[in-house]
């Protein structure tokens, strides 16, 4: 264990888990105390977290990606939300870790970030997208319009933002059907130059919605942000 800890301390940054709370049927809220502040952080970026060696059968089970939900540079604290739908390695890690444990991570990094240039913002995705959506939406000027469509099969999967008064639009939906989402989107008047759109969640859902906005709504590509957090047939995206 000493050898492993030595390797981890050199390859990753470390933080202390100071709070753990189950905030929805399939989601844990974890608060980490950092050793050092983030450099060049942008709202929406993610951490690559080492989720342990127990029960690991493949190298891609060692690391999971979790977006920053909230970052407090003054307190050196960062919050993440871990969804446990898959019951995979990341879900097991989140269920088993305890307050006082050391968390090893790299980052933050990623291009799924806040773009301040929009006049209107749209957020579409499942529960896995809520944390980064909240973090990005907090940066938006309150005078600008925000439209959201967050879906899940069960109402008890949704959770509110702990760090703002944001009120997203929660919808019960049995699957990742783009048809249901597009039916609601058709009522929106979107300016192709000034509307910023964030799509996150299941990989195929992200791909189909990206094509819809690009081909049907003619939204500029530079204004379309997608983040596939998971795929039903692949590991390592949760």
Secondary structure, 3 states (H helix, E strand, C coil): CHHHHHHHHHHCEEEEEEEEEEEECCEEEEEEEECCCCCCCCCCCEEEEECCCCCCCCHHHCEEEEEEEEEECCCCEEEEEEECCCCCHHHHHHHHCCCCCEEEEEEEECCCCCCCCCCEEEEEEEHHHHHHHHHHHCCCCCCCEEEEEEEECCHHHCCCCCCCCCCCCEEECCCCCHHHHHHHHCCCCCCCCCEEEEEEEEHHHHHHHHHHHHHHCCCCHHHEEEEEEEECCECCCC
